[in-house]
Amino acid sequence: MSSQDSNFYTKFRNEIAAGGATDEKQNKNNKLTTAVTSIVVVGLLTWLGIKNPWSLVFVAGLIVSVFLHELGHFLTARRSGMKVTQFYMGMGPKVFSFQRGEVEFGLRALPVGAFVRIVGMNNLDDCAPEDEPRTYRQQSYPARMLVITAGSLMHLIIAIVLFVGIYSTAGRFGDTGELLIYGAPAVDSPAEKIGLRDGDQILAVGESKITSRRELILAIVANQPGDTVEIRILRDGQEQIKQVVLANNPANSDLAFLGVSSDSYAYVRQNVFNAVRLGLVDAVKTVRDSVGGLFVVLNPANIFSNVVADEPDMMTRPTTVVGASQFGGEIGRSEGIKGVLMLLASVNIFVGVFNMVPLLPFDGGHAAIATYERFRSRRGRVYRADVGKMIPVATTVVVLLVMLMFAGLYLDITSPLG
């Protein structure tokens, strides 16, 4: 192995083990790279905002979420007495930094992540002898678990706050029990002939009370084409009764047909107590779904099958922030800020769950090491795991993540979600 290859591997190994950047050098050539990268990133964000402002709102929400994730690590580490030396937003070339006490705060050019550098994460993370008492590895098991899970816990808190806020202001999407007509009735349909229109609420068909689309369909097909039935509607606060002669269904002439599009689902505003209750319930459901989704996202066979497919499966295909922003932009166009924030809440939970996969370089890998060390420690003798043995597995995980990223980016470009 050449000296250059050896240096690269050592830097790669150390950054996986340390959970952040360990190389502070930046030469003049890097400054040019930083300037070019920064201009490209600003240009892309500007283009995104012009093309669809809602996509930019979604990306901004992701950046704020990443900041809060790292803030969780930072605050709990400082509170636990650990030494924190860096807090950086972004990855790649350094744009700027400043020192406050023993912490270097800064910004890097690529808005694709962030990191907090806590000294002494494990046996591979060297530090000055005087800093050893303040290293991560020297703290109690509860303190280490709090610090390393703080990022994912912050994602969960973000999601719950978003759920509760949306439910108590814009409402929670669900069945209202009120069936409304959406759009104009079909041309020359029975509904058009009796003057039904967008916004009418269908209360009953004959003797059958109507609260959902399914009930409307069952009430209509219970009759024969040519039958005359009574339709009771609510329009502008006033009940009206109309007689309608049902026609033959274009898809099946044996079935009766009315000719309206309808839906009973909408956003229903909740009081604070219901908003909190439903927010917690939906957060738990999303965590459960996210755990199941991990096996889909991290399955190499699934990645390959979607890349080679003529029509990728929208439910199982990998995606990146590019695809997510496209999807967020489309949701924003149709549902506004509440739709974007709901998507952001779900993404936060998935990212929090994903980050707790018990393998390096995820936070879950550090949590697994801390737990393993706790079980191996006996009678006052503290056991320290040799993280060097785990680097090959961590390298495999990184390769899988890179493959996932490029596959997702390819699909986002060739088969956009939005």
N, C-alpha and C positions, 0 to 999 in steps of 0.2 A: 504494500500500500504506500503511495507517495505521501510526502509530507503534507501537501495540500489536501489530499483526501483524508489524511489522518486528522488534520485540523478541523475539517468540515464535520467529520464524524464526532469528534470530541465536543465541538460546539453544539451539534444537534443533540447528542446524548445529554449534555449538561442542561440544555434548555428544556428538554422533556422532563428531566429529573427535578429541575428547579421550578418549573411552572411559569417561566418567564424569561425574558432576554437576560443574558449574562455578559454580552459583549457591548462595551460602552464606546468603542472606537468609531469615529466617523471622519473619513478623510475628505479632501476636496472633491474627488470624483463622486463620492456619495452625495455631496451637496447638489451636484448637477442632476443626479438621478432623482433626488428628493424633489427638486424643483419641477422637473418634467412630470414625475408621477403625480405631484400635487395639482398641477395644471390639468392633467388628464382627468383626475378624480373630480375636480370642481366643474370641468366641462361636462362630464357625464351626469353629474347631479343637476346641473343647470338644464341640460337636455331633457332629463327625466321630468323635471318640474314643468317644463314647457309642454312636453308631450302629454302628461297626465299629472296634474298637481297632487292628486290623491296617492299616486305611487310614491311621490316625494314625501308626503305626510307619513306613509307607512314606513319608508326607509328611515325617516327621522325618529319615528317611534322605536324602531329596532335599535338605533344608535343610543337612544336614551335608555333602553332596556339593558344594553350591554354595559353602559356606564353604571347603572344601578347594581348590576351583577357584581362588577368589580368593587363598587363602593361597599357592598356587603362584606366581601373578603377584607377590604381595607379596614373598615371600622371594627369588625370583630377581632382582627389580628392585633390592631393597636390596643383594643380593650383587653385582650388576653396577655398583653405584655410582650408580644412578638415584635421583632425589628422588621419594619417595612422600609425598603430602600427605593422602590419605584412604583409609580402609578401612571400608566400610559394608556391613552386611548388610541386605537388603531394599531396596525401592524406594519412591518416593512420599514422603509427609510424614515429617520427621525426628521420632523419638521421643525420643532422647537422644544425646549424644556427649560424648567427653572427649578431651583432648589428651595425648599422650605424645611428648615431643620435638617433631619437626616433623610428626608424623602425627596426624590426627584420626580416631579410631575411633568408630563409632556404629552405631545401629540405626534403620532406617526402618520404617514401619508395614506395608507390604505384603510378605509373604514370597514374592516372586515373582522374586527375583534378588539380585544384590549387585554391588559394583564396587570396584575399587582405582584411585585416581587417581594416575597417573604424569605428571609435568609434561613438556610439550614433546613430545607424541606426533607432531606434524607441523607443517607451516608455518602452519596455522590456529590452533594451540594456543599462544597468547602466554604468556610467562612473564617474570619479572624477569631482567635481563641477568646478574646474578650467579649465577643458577641455570642459565644456558645450558649450561655444561660438564656438568651433571648431568642434562640432559634425555634422554629416550628417543631422540630423533632424532640426538643427538650420539654415541651409543655405536656400537660395532662391529656389523657385520651379525650375527655369531654371537650376540652378547649380546642384540640386539633379538629375534632369532628364538627364543632360549631363553625370554625373558620372555613373549613374546606367545603362544607355544605351551604355556607351562607349565600353563595351565588345562586344556587338553585332555589333556595328558600326565597330569595329576593324575587326570582321569576314568578314563583307561586303567589307571593304577596302582590306583585304587579297585576297578575291576572285577576285575583280576587277583587282588588280595588277597581279594576276596569269593569268587571262583571257587575259589581254592586253599583258603581256610578252610572253605567248605562241603564241598568234595570230601573233605577230610581229616577231617571230623567227621561230618557228616550223610550224605555220599556224593554220588556223581554219578549222575544219572538215566540209565539205559541198560538194555540187554538183559542179564539175569542168566543166561540159559541154563536157567532153572528156571521151568516153566509152572505157575502156581498158579491154583486156582479162586477166583473172587471172588464172594461172595454165594451165596444159596441157588440150587440148580438150578431150572430151569423146572418149574412145577407139572405133575405126572403125566408127567414126562419119564423116559426111561430112566435118566438120571443120578440122579434123585430116587428111583426104584424100587430102585436098588442102594446107596443111602445115601451118595452123594458129597456133600461139604459144603465150605463156605468154608474156605480154607486148605490143602486137599489139594493135593499136587503130583502132577501126572500125569507118570509116568516113561515109559510106553510104551503103545501101542495095538497089540495083536497083536505082530508082530515089529518094528514101527517105533518107534524111540526118539523121544521127544518133548521138545523144548527150547523151542518157541515156539508161539504160537497158530496160525500158518500151518501148521506141521507137524501139529498136532492136526486142523485142518479137513481137510487132504489125507488124513490117515489114516482119518478117519471116512467121507468121501465116496468113498473107494476101495472101500467096501463097499456093499451094497444094504440098503434097509429090510427089517427082519426078520432080518438076519444076526446071529449071536451072535459077539461078539468079546471078547477078553480085555483088560481094563484093569488096568495095574499102576500103583499110586499109592504115595506116601509120606505117612504121617500120624503125627504125633507121633514122628518118628524111626524108625517101623517101616514096612517095605514090606508092602503088601497086594495081593492079586490078586482081581479081581472079574470075573465074567462078566456081560455086558450084552447085551440084545437091542435093537438099534437100531430106532428108529421112523422114520416119514415126516417129513421136514422140513416145518414149517407153511408155509414160503415157497415150497417146491418139493417136491411129493410124490414126485418121482423120486429125490431125494437122501436119504441116510441122516442121522439126527439123534440127537445125544447129549443136548443140553440144558443146557450149562453156559456161564457167562461166565468167561473166563480171560485172563491176561496174564503176560508174562514180563519186563515192565519194572518197575524199582524203583530206589531209591537204593542204590548200592553204595559203601561206604566205601573210599577209596583211601589207600595209604600216601603219605607226604609227597612222595616223588619223583614218583610218578604224578600226585598232585594238582597239583604245579607244572607238569608236562609238559602235562597235560590242560587246566589253567587257561590256559596260554599258547596252546594250540591253539584253545580255544573263544573266547578273546579275539580272536584273528586272524580266526576265522570270523565273529564278531559284527561286527567292523569292516568286513569285506567285505559282509556283509548290510546294514549301516547305510549304507554308501556307495550301494548300490542303492536303499535306502529313501528317500534324499534326493530322488531324482527323482520319487518318488510323493508325498512330503509337500509339496514345493514346486511341484507342478503345479496351476495355477489351475483348469484344466478338471476335474481330479480332485476338487478341493475343491467346486466347483459341483455336479458330478454327484452327490456324496454328500449334499449339503445338500438337493437336490430329490428324491432317491430315497425311495421308500416304505420300503425296507429298505436302509440304508447298508451298504456292503461293509466288514466288520470288518477286513479286511486292508489296505485302502487309505484308509479314512476318517481325517481329521485328528482329533486329540484334544488335550486340555489336561491340566494336573495334576489337574483334577477327575475326568476319565475314568480317568487313570492310577491315581489313588488308589482309585477304585471297583474297578478291575481288581485292584490290589494287595490290597485288602481281601478280595476273593473268593478269591484265591490263598492268602492267609493263613488263611482259614477251612478250606480243603481241605488245605493242605500245611504250614501253620505258618510259623515264622520262616525256614526254609530256602527256601521258595518265594518269600517276600517279598524276601529278599536276592538270590536269583537274578534276579528281575525288576529289582531295583535295579541289579545289575551290568550287565545288558543296557541299561537306560536310561542309565546313566553312559556307556557306550561310544557310544550313539547321540548323546547330547548333546555328547560330545567331538568326534565327527565332524561333527555339525551346526554346531558352533561354528567349525569350520575352513573353512566355505564362504568362498571368496576374494573376499568383498564386504563393504564396510562396512555395518552397524556390527559385524559379527562379528569375532572375533579373527583369523580367516583373512583378512579384508580388510586389516588392519594388516600381517599377514605378507606378503600379496601386494605391498603398497606397499613394504615393506622390501626384498623381492626385486627388484622393478622398479628401485628406486633403486640397488641393488647392481650390477645389470647396466648401468645407464646411467652409473655413475661410471667415469671414465677418468683414468689417469695422475695420481693424486693429487687430481683435481678431483671433489669430492663433489656428486652430483646430488640435488636435493630435488624430489620430486613436488609438484605443485600439487593438494592434496587438495580444494580448492574446486571443481574441475571434476568431482569424483566425488560431490559431495553430491546432485545430482539422482538418480543411480543408487541411492545409499544411501537416499534418501527413498522411492524406489520399493520397495526391499527392506523398509523399515519398514512401508509400506502393505500389502505382501503378508503380512508377519508379523501385522499387526493383523487382516487379513482371515482369516488362518489361525487366529488365536486365537479370534475371534468365531464362526467356522464350527465349530471344534472344541468350543467351549463350548456352542453350540446343540445339536450332536449328542450331547454328553455328557449334556445335560439331557433331550433328547427320546428318545434311543436309547442308554441307559446301557450301558457295556461289561460292567459287573459283573452 
